[in-house]
Amino acid sequence: MTRKNADIDRWDIENPDFWEKDGKTVATRNLWISIPSLLLGFAVWMMWGMITTQMQNLGFDFSVDQLFSLTAIAGLAGATLRIPASFMIRVAGGRNTIFLTTALLMIPALGTGVALMNPGTPFWIFQALALLSGIGGGNFACSMSNISGFFPKKQQGYALGMNAGLGNFGVTTMQILVPLVMTVGLFGSLAGGPMALESASGTLIGRIDAGTDTWIQNAGLVWMLFLIPLAFAGWFGMNNLKTLSPQTGNPAAAFGKILGLYALGMVATLAGVIALDWINMWLALPLTILLTLGLLLLLPGTLKPAIRNQYRIFGNSHTWAMTIIYTATFGSFIGFSAALPLSINIIFGSMMDVAADGSVTRIANPDAPSALTWSWIGAFVGALIRPVGGWIADRFGGAIVTQIISVVMVLASVATGYVMMLAYNATDPNPYFWAFLALFIVLFAASGIGNGSTFRSIGVIFDAAQKGPVLGWTSAIAAYGAFIAPRVIGDQIKAGTPELAMYGFAAFYAACLVINWWFYLRKNAYVKNP
């Protein structure tokens, strides 16, 4: 009897008889193990937005700038690791890759839980753990590449949409689950004792007052409950397709290739983090990307020709146009997901106080809304509406949908910046909170629709040979939004001008309007409304 997890030599899914008899069952099983594995990847990658918010509520001795930097480091790592991760399935096989990359998430999950037990844990340890949590962001590229190989062309949209769409819900799952598990001693004495809140916090179901016991370590430890069984499910329930991965070698050799590719990405990320202390972030970011691409070319063996072949996409102007446009959509979704919790905590957690002599200082806002109660809504809306964007784009064309949502994002960003300015400088910021939250939900909804429309456009613009590499590349670059948004918003809050961050994003969306119109909507467009 053939093992469920055996390597598959024959995979003729474009043959209807083979698909119905053998292919469909195997493909579906691999998909439904892949989805929760990717969901947990997003959760571990993006957990720092919620963790840093609660660290501030508990009085950890780190500055606002440092806390924002942890979220940014995780974002930088997750985006950079997507570049080498896009090659993993080809050289290591789907089963080997999904098993190991899921198991690797246990390191930042468990490590973060242990580090959070002690408020005196050095900052560099949190930086290292944030860097390692980027593995979850990198997993998107290998997960999508793997699932694409299991389904026939006519079901690519379904398979990739389910994998990416439900995987994106890892952000919302994390934003809802983490605040809840921090309210109970979930692991008893094994996970250490609680800490008392210095500032009010909250969960999905309401406010938690200062002085309440909190188990912040559960924000990392809780993922172990899911990662352990999922790693087993991946090993015993998934398959390597020999048609897609002909030279994986034995599992030990495959694991070595995966670890080598991720180590390469970690080196490039670490270089980027160090460069940030020396040069402007807008220089450090492209240097990190170029270093990653250059290191990949140094890899030995059969991988080098495959990499050179994939690099041909850089000679196509549409690659660069769609990279910029997809950064505006997915980059905004993942970036705002990372930055919103701590932004709420900083902007609405304090307020201006005018003394009798006219001097102005910032003091704590005793009635501040809890970031942990409200920040999940935006990511939930953005993930939920993503398939709708694809459906609308199928009916009316991807470029026209992208153009409309870009206009919405320009206007919403300007309005959000204005509200942030009013709230930050107010003696009572609370009346501005609902407008602030509503505008961010509009931004999330627009970016979610745009995620669907841009994926559709890529599918129309590029041929079969270039479509996969372009999807991998654009998803990697767009994921840098998880680094850019926390960094830019954090810097501007530190400067006392949070509105400038949103005005800058509005200018970027306006530039995307022009690029999208020039390439895909003007009279003599290169590809008309793909």
C-alpha positions as CSV (number, residue, x, y, z in Angstrom):
1,M,0.0,0.0,0.0
2,T,1.4,3.4,-1.0
3,R,2.1,5.8,1.9
4,K,0.1,9.0,1.8
5,N,3.3,11.0,2.1
6,A,5.2,9.1,-0.6
7,D,7.0,11.1,-3.3
8,I,4.9,11.3,-6.5
9,D,6.5,10.5,-9.9
10,R,3.5,10.8,-12.2
11,W,1.4,13.9,-11.9
12,D,-0.7,14.4,-15.0
13,I,-3.4,16.8,-13.6
14,E,-4.3,18.3,-17.0
15,N,-5.7,14.8,-17.8
16,P,-9.3,14.9,-16.6
17,D,-9.3,11.1,-15.8
18,F,-6.2,11.3,-13.8
19,W,-7.4,14.4,-11.9
20,E,-10.7,12.9,-10.9
21,K,-9.3,9.4,-10.0
22,D,-6.1,10.3,-8.2
23,G,-5.1,14.0,-8.5
24,K,-8.0,15.7,-6.8
25,T,-7.8,13.9,-3.5
26,V,-4.0,14.3,-3.2
27,A,-4.1,18.0,-4.2
28,T,-7.0,18.8,-1.8
29,R,-5.2,17.0,1.1
30,N,-2.0,19.0,0.5
31,L,-4.0,22.3,0.2
32,W,-5.8,21.8,3.5
33,I,-2.5,21.2,5.3
34,S,-0.9,24.1,3.5
35,I,-3.5,26.6,4.5
36,P,-3.2,26.4,8.3
37,S,0.6,26.2,8.0
38,L,0.6,29.4,6.0
39,L,-1.9,31.0,8.4
40,L,0.4,30.3,11.3
41,G,3.3,31.7,9.3
42,F,1.5,35.0,9.0
43,A,0.5,34.9,12.7
44,V,4.1,34.4,14.0
45,W,5.5,36.9,11.5
46,M,3.0,39.7,12.5
47,M,2.7,39.0,16.2
48,W,5.1,41.8,17.1
49,G,2.5,44.5,16.5
50,M,0.4,43.2,19.3
51,I,3.3,42.1,21.5
52,T,5.0,45.5,21.5
53,T,1.7,47.2,22.3
54,Q,1.3,45.1,25.4
55,M,5.0,45.5,26.3
56,Q,4.3,49.2,26.5
57,N,1.2,48.6,28.6
58,L,3.4,46.5,31.0
59,G,6.1,49.1,31.3
60,F,9.0,47.3,29.5
61,D,11.9,49.6,29.6
62,F,12.1,50.3,25.9
63,S,11.4,53.5,23.9
64,V,8.6,53.8,21.4
65,D,11.2,53.9,18.7
66,Q,12.6,50.6,19.9
67,L,9.2,48.9,20.0
68,F,8.3,50.1,16.5
69,S,11.7,48.8,15.3
70,L,10.9,45.2,16.5
71,T,7.9,45.2,14.2
72,A,9.9,46.7,11.4
73,I,12.7,44.1,11.8
74,A,10.2,41.2,11.6
75,G,8.8,42.9,8.5
76,L,12.2,43.3,6.9
77,A,13.1,39.7,7.5
78,G,9.8,38.3,6.3
79,A,10.0,40.2,3.0
80,T,13.7,39.4,2.4
81,L,13.2,35.7,3.1
82,R,10.5,35.5,0.5
83,I,13.2,35.9,-2.2
84,P,15.2,32.7,-1.4
85,A,12.0,30.9,-0.3
86,S,10.6,31.2,-3.9
87,F,13.3,28.6,-5.0
88,M,12.8,26.1,-2.2
89,I,10.1,23.9,-3.8
90,R,12.2,23.4,-6.9
91,V,15.3,22.2,-5.0
92,A,13.8,20.6,-1.9
93,G,10.3,19.4,-2.6
94,G,6.9,20.5,-1.2
95,R,6.6,18.1,1.7
96,N,10.1,18.6,2.9
97,T,9.8,22.4,2.6
98,I,6.4,22.9,4.3
99,F,7.3,20.5,7.1
100,L,10.6,22.2,7.9
101,T,9.5,25.8,7.4
102,T,6.5,25.2,9.7
103,A,8.7,23.5,12.3
104,L,11.1,26.4,12.2
105,L,8.4,28.7,13.4
106,M,8.6,27.0,16.8
107,I,12.0,28.7,17.4
108,P,10.6,32.3,17.4
109,A,7.3,31.3,19.0
110,L,8.9,29.4,22.0
111,G,11.8,31.9,22.2
112,T,9.5,34.9,22.3
113,G,7.4,33.3,25.0
114,V,10.5,32.6,27.2
115,A,11.9,36.1,26.6
116,L,8.7,37.8,27.6
117,M,8.6,36.0,31.0
118,N,11.3,38.5,32.1
119,P,10.9,42.3,31.6
120,G,14.7,42.5,32.0
121,T,15.4,40.5,28.9
122,P,18.0,42.5,26.8
123,F,16.6,44.3,23.8
124,W,19.0,42.5,21.4
125,I,17.3,39.1,22.2
126,F,14.0,40.6,21.2
127,Q,15.6,41.9,18.0
128,A,17.0,38.4,17.2
129,L,13.5,36.8,17.8
130,A,11.8,39.4,15.6
131,L,14.4,38.6,12.9
132,L,13.6,34.8,13.2
133,S,9.9,35.4,13.1
134,G,10.4,36.6,9.6
135,I,10.5,32.9,8.6
136,G,6.7,33.1,8.8
137,G,6.7,35.9,6.2
138,G,9.1,34.0,3.9
139,N,6.9,30.9,4.0
140,F,4.3,32.6,1.7
141,A,6.5,32.3,-1.3
142,C,7.3,28.6,-1.0
143,S,3.7,27.8,0.1
144,M,2.2,29.4,-3.0
145,S,4.8,27.8,-5.3
146,N,4.0,24.4,-3.8
147,I,0.2,24.6,-4.1
148,S,0.4,25.9,-7.6
149,G,2.0,22.7,-8.7
150,F,-0.8,20.5,-7.4
151,F,-3.7,22.0,-9.3
152,P,-4.6,22.1,-13.0
153,K,-4.8,25.5,-14.8
154,K,-8.5,25.7,-14.5
155,Q,-8.3,25.5,-10.7
156,Q,-5.3,27.7,-10.1
157,G,-7.4,30.7,-9.1
158,Y,-9.3,28.6,-6.5
159,A,-6.2,26.9,-5.1
160,L,-4.0,30.0,-4.9
161,G,-7.0,32.2,-3.7
162,M,-7.8,29.7,-0.9
163,N,-4.2,29.4,0.2
164,A,-3.3,33.1,0.1
165,G,-6.7,34.4,1.2
166,L,-7.1,32.1,4.2
167,G,-3.4,32.4,4.9
168,N,-3.8,36.1,5.2
169,F,-6.4,35.5,8.0
170,G,-3.4,34.6,10.1
171,V,-3.0,38.3,10.8
172,T,-6.6,38.6,12.1
173,T,-6.4,35.3,14.0
174,M,-3.3,36.5,15.8
175,Q,-4.8,39.9,16.6
176,I,-7.9,38.3,18.2
177,L,-6.2,35.3,19.9
178,V,-3.1,37.0,21.4
179,P,-5.1,39.5,23.6
180,L,-7.4,36.7,24.8
181,V,-4.7,34.2,25.8
182,M,-2.8,36.9,27.7
183,T,-5.6,37.1,30.1
184,V,-5.2,33.6,31.6
185,G,-2.4,31.4,32.9
186,L,-2.8,29.0,30.0
187,F,0.3,26.9,30.7
188,G,0.3,27.1,34.5
189,S,3.6,27.2,36.3
190,L,5.4,25.9,33.2
191,A,5.2,29.4,31.7
192,G,6.1,31.5,34.7
193,G,3.9,34.0,36.6
194,P,1.9,37.0,35.4
195,M,2.8,40.7,35.3
196,A,0.5,43.5,36.3
197,L,-0.6,46.0,33.7
198,E,0.7,49.6,34.2
199,S,-1.7,50.9,31.6
200,A,-5.2,49.8,30.6
201,S,-5.4,47.2,27.9
202,G,-8.1,45.1,26.3
203,T,-9.4,42.2,24.3
204,L,-12.0,41.6,21.6
205,I,-14.6,41.6,24.3
206,G,-13.7,44.7,26.3
207,R,-11.3,46.8,28.3
208,I,-8.9,45.5,30.9
209,D,-8.0,47.9,33.6
210,A,-4.5,48.8,34.9
211,G,-3.3,46.5,37.7
212,T,-4.8,43.4,36.1
213,D,-2.6,40.3,35.9
214,T,-1.4,39.5,32.3
215,W,0.5,36.6,30.9
216,I,2.2,38.3,27.9
217,Q,4.4,35.2,27.4
218,N,1.4,33.4,26.0
219,A,1.6,35.6,22.9
220,G,4.5,33.4,21.8
221,L,3.8,30.2,23.5
222,V,0.2,29.7,22.3
223,W,1.5,29.0,18.7
224,M,3.2,25.9,19.9
225,L,-0.2,24.3,20.5
226,F,-0.8,24.4,16.7
227,L,2.7,24.3,15.2
228,I,3.6,20.9,16.7
229,P,0.6,19.0,15.3
230,L,0.8,20.9,12.0
231,A,4.4,19.9,11.5
232,F,3.4,16.3,12.0
233,A,0.5,16.8,9.5
234,G,2.9,18.2,7.0
235,W,5.4,15.4,7.3
236,F,2.9,12.5,7.2
237,G,0.2,14.1,5.0
238,M,1.9,16.1,2.2
239,N,3.9,15.0,-0.8
240,N,6.9,15.9,-2.9
241,L,6.0,16.1,-6.6
242,K,9.0,14.7,-8.5
243,T,7.7,16.4,-11.7
244,L,8.2,19.8,-9.9
245,S,11.2,18.8,-7.7
246,P,13.2,16.2,-9.6
247,Q,16.4,16.4,-7.6
248,T,15.5,16.9,-3.9
249,G,17.8,14.1,-2.6
250,N,17.1,12.5,0.7
251,P,15.2,14.5,3.4
252,A,18.5,15.5,5.2
253,A,19.9,16.9,1.9
254,A,16.6,18.7,1.2
255,F,16.6,20.2,4.7
256,G,20.2,21.4,4.2
257,K,19.1,23.3,1.0
258,I,16.2,24.9,2.8
259,L,18.3,26.0,5.8
260,G,21.0,27.3,3.4
261,L,18.5,29.4,1.5
262,Y,17.0,30.9,4.7
263,A,20.5,31.4,6.2
264,L,21.4,33.4,3.0
265,G,18.3,35.5,3.5
266,M,19.0,36.0,7.2
267,V,22.5,37.3,6.4
268,A,21.1,39.8,3.9
269,T,18.5,40.9,6.5
270,L,21.0,41.3,9.2
271,A,23.2,43.4,6.9
272,G,20.1,45.5,6.2
273,V,19.4,46.0,10.0
274,I,23.0,47.0,10.6
275,A,22.9,49.3,7.6
276,L,20.0,51.1,9.1
277,D,22.3,52.5,11.8
278,W,24.6,53.9,9.2
279,I,22.5,55.1,6.2
280,N,19.0,56.2,5.4
281,M,16.3,53.4,5.3
282,W,15.5,54.2,1.7
283,L,19.1,53.2,0.8
284,A,19.4,50.3,3.2
285,L,16.3,48.7,1.8
286,P,17.4,48.4,-1.8
287,L,20.9,47.4,-0.7
288,T,19.3,44.5,1.3
289,I,17.4,43.4,-1.8
290,L,20.4,43.6,-4.1
291,L,22.6,41.7,-1.6
292,T,20.0,38.9,-1.4
293,L,19.9,38.7,-5.2
294,G,23.6,38.7,-5.4
295,L,24.1,36.0,-2.8
296,L,21.7,33.7,-4.6
297,L,23.9,33.8,-7.7
298,L,26.8,32.5,-5.6
299,L,25.0,29.3,-4.7
300,P,26.6,26.2,-6.2
301,G,25.1,23.3,-8.3
302,T,22.1,23.2,-10.5
303,L,20.3,26.1,-8.7
304,K,22.4,28.8,-10.4
305,P,21.0,28.3,-13.9
306,A,17.5,28.3,-12.6
307,I,18.1,31.5,-10.7
308,R,19.6,33.2,-13.8
309,N,16.6,32.1,-15.8
310,Q,14.2,33.6,-13.3
311,Y,16.1,36.8,-13.2
312,R,15.0,37.4,-16.8
313,I,11.8,38.9,-15.5
314,F,13.8,42.0,-14.5
315,G,14.1,42.9,-18.2
316,N,10.4,43.2,-18.5
317,S,9.0,46.7,-17.7
318,H,5.7,45.2,-16.6
319,T,7.6,43.4,-13.8
320,W,8.5,46.8,-12.3
321,A,5.1,48.4,-12.9
322,M,3.3,45.6,-11.2
323,T,5.8,45.4,-8.4
324,I,5.1,49.1,-7.5
325,I,1.3,48.6,-7.8
326,Y,1.3,45.5,-5.7
327,T,3.4,47.2,-3.1
328,A,0.6,49.8,-2.8
329,T,-2.0,47.1,-2.2
330,F,-0.5,44.2,-0.4
331,G,2.3,46.3,1.1
332,S,-0.4,48.6,2.6
333,F,-2.4,45.7,4.0
334,I,0.5,44.0,5.7
335,G,2.2,47.3,6.7
336,F,-0.8,48.8,8.3
337,S,-1.5,45.5,10.0
338,A,1.9,45.7,11.6
339,A,1.8,49.4,12.6
340,L,-1.8,50.0,13.6
341,P,-1.9,48.5,17.1
342,L,1.1,50.4,18.4
343,S,-0.1,53.6,16.5
344,I,-3.4,53.4,18.4
345,N,-1.6,53.0,21.7
346,I,0.7,55.9,21.1
347,I,-1.7,58.4,19.5
348,F,-4.7,57.8,21.7
349,G,-3.0,56.4,24.8
350,S,-1.7,59.9,25.7
351,M,-3.0,63.4,25.3
352,M,-1.9,67.0,25.5
353,D,-2.0,68.8,28.8
354,V,-1.8,72.6,28.9
355,A,-0.4,74.0,32.2
356,A,-1.4,77.3,33.8
357,D,1.8,78.9,32.3
358,G,0.8,77.8,28.8
359,S,3.4,75.0,28.6
360,V,2.3,71.8,26.8
361,T,3.2,68.3,27.8
362,R,1.9,64.8,27.0
363,I,0.2,62.8,29.8
364,A,-1.5,59.4,29.9
365,N,-5.1,59.3,28.6
366,P,-7.1,57.4,31.3
367,D,-10.0,56.6,29.0
368,A,-7.9,55.6,25.9
369,P,-9.4,53.0,23.5
370,S,-7.5,49.7,23.6
371,A,-5.5,48.8,20.5
372,L,-5.9,45.1,21.4
373,T,-9.7,45.5,21.2
374,W,-10.0,47.3,17.9
375,S,-7.0,46.8,15.7
376,W,-8.0,43.4,14.3
377,I,-11.0,44.8,12.4
378,G,-8.9,46.4,9.6
379,A,-6.9,43.2,8.7
380,F,-10.1,41.1,9.0
381,V,-11.9,43.3,6.4
382,G,-8.8,43.4,4.1
383,A,-8.5,39.6,4.1
384,L,-12.2,39.0,3.8
385,I,-12.7,41.3,0.8
386,R,-9.6,40.1,-1.2
387,P,-11.6,37.4,-3.2
388,V,-14.2,40.1,-4.0
389,G,-11.5,42.2,-5.6
390,G,-10.6,39.3,-7.9
391,W,-14.2,38.7,-8.8
392,I,-14.8,42.3,-9.7
393,A,-11.6,42.5,-11.7
394,D,-12.6,39.4,-13.6
395,R,-15.8,41.2,-14.7
396,F,-14.5,44.7,-15.3
397,G,-10.7,44.3,-15.7
398,G,-7.9,44.5,-13.2
399,A,-6.4,47.9,-14.1
400,I,-9.7,49.8,-13.8
401,V,-10.4,48.3,-10.4
402,T,-6.8,49.1,-9.3
403,Q,-7.3,52.7,-10.5
404,I,-10.4,53.2,-8.5
405,I,-9.1,51.8,-5.3
406,S,-5.9,53.9,-5.7
407,V,-8.0,57.0,-5.8
408,V,-9.8,55.9,-2.6
409,M,-6.5,55.2,-0.9
410,V,-5.1,58.6,-1.8
411,L,-8.2,60.4,-0.3
412,A,-8.4,58.1,2.7
413,S,-4.7,58.5,3.5
414,V,-4.9,62.3,3.4
415,A,-8.0,62.2,5.6
416,T,-6.4,59.7,8.0
417,G,-3.3,61.9,8.4
418,Y,-5.5,64.9,9.2
419,V,-7.4,63.0,11.9
420,M,-4.1,61.7,13.3
421,M,-2.8,65.2,13.5
422,L,-5.9,66.4,15.3
423,A,-5.9,63.5,17.8
424,Y,-2.2,63.7,18.5
425,N,-2.4,67.4,19.4
426,A,-5.7,67.3,21.3
427,T,-6.3,67.6,25.0
428,D,-8.9,64.8,24.5
429,P,-8.2,62.6,21.5
430,N,-11.0,60.1,22.1
431,P,-13.6,61.9,19.9
432,Y,-11.3,61.4,16.9
433,F,-10.9,57.6,17.4
434,W,-14.0,56.4,15.5
435,A,-13.1,58.5,12.4
436,F,-9.5,57.3,12.7
437,L,-10.6,53.6,12.8
438,A,-13.2,54.0,10.1
439,L,-10.6,55.6,7.7
440,F,-8.2,52.8,8.4
441,I,-10.9,50.2,7.6
442,V,-11.4,52.0,4.3
443,L,-7.7,51.7,3.6
444,F,-7.7,48.0,4.5
445,A,-10.8,47.4,2.3
446,A,-9.3,49.2,-0.6
447,S,-6.0,47.4,-0.3
448,G,-7.8,44.1,0.0
449,I,-9.7,44.7,-3.2
450,G,-6.5,45.8,-4.9
451,N,-4.7,42.6,-3.8
452,G,-7.3,40.7,-5.9
453,S,-7.2,43.0,-8.9
454,T,-3.4,43.1,-9.1
455,F,-3.1,39.3,-8.9
456,R,-5.6,39.1,-11.7
457,S,-3.6,41.6,-13.8
458,I,-0.4,39.6,-13.3
459,G,-2.1,36.5,-14.5
460,V,-3.2,38.3,-17.8
461,I,0.0,40.3,-18.5
462,F,2.6,37.5,-18.1
463,D,3.0,34.2,-19.9
464,A,3.2,30.9,-18.1
465,A,7.0,31.0,-17.9
466,Q,7.2,34.4,-16.2
467,K,4.0,34.4,-14.2
468,G,5.4,32.3,-11.3
469,P,8.6,34.2,-10.9
470,V,6.8,37.6,-11.1
471,L,4.3,36.5,-8.5
472,G,7.2,35.5,-6.2
473,W,9.1,38.7,-6.8
474,T,6.2,41.1,-6.4
475,S,5.0,39.4,-3.3
476,A,8.5,39.7,-1.8
477,I,8.9,43.4,-2.5
478,A,5.3,44.2,-1.4
479,A,5.9,42.4,1.9
480,Y,8.5,45.1,2.7
481,G,5.4,47.2,3.6
482,A,5.6,45.3,6.9
483,F,8.9,47.0,7.4
484,I,8.2,50.4,5.8
485,A,4.9,51.3,7.5
486,P,6.0,50.7,11.1
487,R,9.3,52.5,10.5
488,V,7.8,55.5,8.8
489,I,4.8,55.9,11.2
490,G,7.1,55.3,14.2
491,D,9.6,57.9,13.1
492,Q,6.9,60.5,12.4
493,I,5.1,59.9,15.7
494,K,8.5,60.3,17.4
495,A,8.9,63.6,15.6
496,G,5.4,64.7,16.7
497,T,4.0,64.7,13.1
498,P,2.2,61.4,12.5
499,E,0.2,63.0,9.7
500,L,3.3,63.3,7.5
501,A,3.5,59.5,7.3
502,M,0.0,59.2,5.9
503,Y,0.6,62.2,3.5
504,G,3.7,60.4,2.2
505,F,1.7,57.2,1.6
506,A,-0.9,59.3,-0.2
507,A,1.8,60.6,-2.5
508,F,2.9,57.1,-3.3
509,Y,-0.6,56.0,-4.1
510,A,-0.9,59.0,-6.4
511,A,2.3,57.9,-8.2
512,C,0.7,54.4,-8.6
513,L,-2.3,56.0,-10.2
514,V,-0.1,57.5,-12.9
515,I,1.9,54.2,-13.5
516,N,-1.3,52.2,-13.7
517,W,-2.9,54.6,-16.2
518,W,0.3,54.8,-18.3
519,F,0.8,51.1,-18.6
520,Y,-2.8,49.8,-18.7
521,L,-5.5,52.4,-19.1
522,R,-4.4,55.2,-21.5
523,K,-5.4,55.0,-25.2
524,N,-2.2,53.3,-26.4
525,A,-1.6,51.3,-23.2
526,Y,0.9,48.4,-23.5
527,V,-1.8,46.0,-22.2
528,K,-5.3,47.3,-22.1
529,N,-7.1,46.9,-18.7
530,P,-5.7,43.5,-17.9
